[in-house]
Each structure stands twice: as C-alpha cells, then as structure tokens.
C-alpha cells in the first residue's frame, strides 16, 4: 500500500493538479483509493459515462478506439481526468494488459473536496483550460 507521500508524488505528475500546493495535493491524495485489478479488466469503455479518474501505479494497460490500440499506458500514466469535470462519454476503452494497481478518484469524492476547498477547483479549472487551449493567447 502506498504511503501518502507516494500518492502525492503520483498526483503531482498529473497536469490537472499542476497548480496545486503540496497541502492541496495531500487533500487530493486523501480521496484517492488504491485498488488492484486483474489482467483483462476493462477500466473504461468508449462511449460510456465516466465517473472516475485513474493513475496507474503498477502494470500496463492498452488504450483502444474501436478495435485499434492507440496507446499503451504504464506506471505514472493517467486517464479519465476530464470525467472529474464534465459528464461526457469516454473517448476510448482502457483495458489492463497485466495485473494493475491504480489510484482512483471518484467524481463524487472530487466534487465533495472542491466544495470544501474551492481553491483547488480554481487551480484545476485553470490547468484544464491551459490543456484544452495551450497555444491560444487571451
């Protein structure tokens, strides 16, 4: 099981949380559940509603659009971050290609956190805007 500092380090590597302070990252880490999943487990399904965000701690997973593999994920990689913010269908299916250990943040836990810590919401929205339009000048 990961210690809090290890969770914070993984979460710090996610662009969505890049503007958060160490204290705020600790609060995000506190709501991240660590789970183990078997090889072959479908973590997300293209077109399905996403209600959680994942960070791979150990193992590998394939990202598929239709029947075509478009990416392979490994430790430190993440997916589903937009699901924390918007209720949109998943853009890809992610399937574990080995046993995996992940950190999972549910939409419900995240919404509760940002209601109590609005500063985190502001920083997440700023980071999200930068990711969606990185080259545009306002």
C-alpha positions in Angstrom: 0.0 0.0 0.0 1.3 3.4 -0.9 2.2 6.0 1.7 0.6 9.4 1.5 3.9 11.0 0.1 4.0 8.4 -2.7 0.4 9.2 -3.6 1.2 12.9 -3.6 4.1 12.4 -5.9 2.0 10.5 -8.4 -0.8 13.1 -8.3 1.7 15.9 -8.7 2.6 14.4 -12.1 -0.9 14.9 -13.4 -1.2 18.2 -15.3 -4.8 18.7 -13.9 -3.2 19.2 -10.5 -0.1 21.0 -11.6 -1.1 24.3 -9.9 -2.0 22.8 -6.5 0.1 23.3 -3.4 1.6 20.4 -1.5 -1.1 20.7 1.1 -3.8 20.7 -1.6 -2.1 17.7 -3.3 -2.3 16.0 0.1 -6.0 16.6 0.2 -6.4 15.1 -3.3 -4.3 12.1 -2.2 -6.6 11.6 0.8 -9.6 10.9 -1.5 -7.6 8.6 -3.9 -8.3 4.9 -3.3 -5.7 2.4 -4.2 -7.1 -0.7 -5.9 -5.7 -3.8 -7.6 -7.3 -5.1 -10.8 -6.7 -8.3 -12.8 -5.3 -8.5 -16.3 -8.0 -8.1 -18.9 -10.2 -5.8 -16.7 -11.9 -3.1 -18.7 -11.2 0.1 -16.8 -13.1 2.4 -19.1 -15.4 1.8 -22.0 -15.6 4.0 -25.1 -18.9 5.8 -25.2 -19.7 5.0 -21.5 -20.1 7.7 -18.9 -17.0 8.3 -16.9 -17.3 8.8 -13.2 -13.7 8.3 -12.1 -10.1 9.2 -12.8 -7.2 6.7 -12.7 -3.5 6.9 -12.2 -1.5 3.7 -12.9 0.8 2.8 -10.0 1.9 -0.6 -11.4 1.2 -2.6 -14.5 0.2 -1.8 -18.1 -3.0 -1.0 -20.0 -4.0 -0.6 -23.6 -6.0 2.4 -24.8 -8.3 1.4 -27.7 -10.5 3.4 -30.0 -12.8 0.9 -31.7 -10.8 -2.2 -32.2 -7.5 -0.3 -32.7 -4.9 0.2 -30.0 -3.8 3.8 -29.9 -1.6 3.9 -26.9 -0.1 1.8 -24.1 0.0 3.1 -20.6 2.4 2.2 -17.8 3.2 3.4 -14.2 2.6 7.1 -13.7 0.3 7.4 -16.7 -3.3 8.6 -16.0 -6.7 8.7 -17.7 -10.2 9.9 -17.1 -9.3 13.3 -15.7 -12.0 15.1 -17.8 -14.6 12.9 -16.2 -13.9 14.7 -12.9 -15.0 17.9 -14.5 -17.6 17.1 -17.2 -20.2 14.4 -17.7 -19.1 13.4 -21.2 -18.8 9.9 -22.8 -15.4 8.2 -22.6 -13.4 8.8 -25.8 -11.6 5.4 -25.5 -11.6 2.0 -23.9 -8.8 1.2 -21.5 -8.0 -2.5 -20.7 -5.4 -3.8 -18.3 -2.8 -5.9 -20.1 -1.3 -7.1 -16.9 -2.4 -7.0 -13.2 -2.5 -3.3 -12.3 -2.5 -1.3 -9.2 -4.2 2.1 -9.6 -5.2 5.2 -7.7 -8.8 6.0 -8.3 -10.6 9.3 -7.6 -14.3 9.2 -8.0 -16.3 12.1 -9.3 -18.4 12.1 -6.1 -15.3 12.4 -3.8 -13.8 15.0 -6.0 -16.9 17.1 -6.1 -17.1 16.9 -2.3 -13.5 18.0 -2.0 -13.8 21.0 -4.2 -17.0 22.2 -2.5 -15.0 22.3 0.8 -11.8 23.6 -0.9 -12.8 26.0 -3.7 -9.2 27.0 -4.2 -8.5 23.5 -5.6 -11.3 23.9 -8.1 -10.0 27.2 -9.3 -6.5 25.7 -9.9 -7.9 22.6 -11.6 -10.0 24.7 -13.9 -7.0 26.9 -14.8 -4.9 23.8 -15.6 -7.7 22.3 -17.6 -8.1 25.5 -19.6 -4.4 25.5 -20.3 -4.5 21.9 -21.5 -7.5 22.5 -23.8 -6.1 25.6 -25.4 -2.3 25.6 -24.7 -1.3 27.9 -27.7 -4.1 30.5 -27.5 -3.4 33.9 -26.0 -6.2 35.7 -24.2 
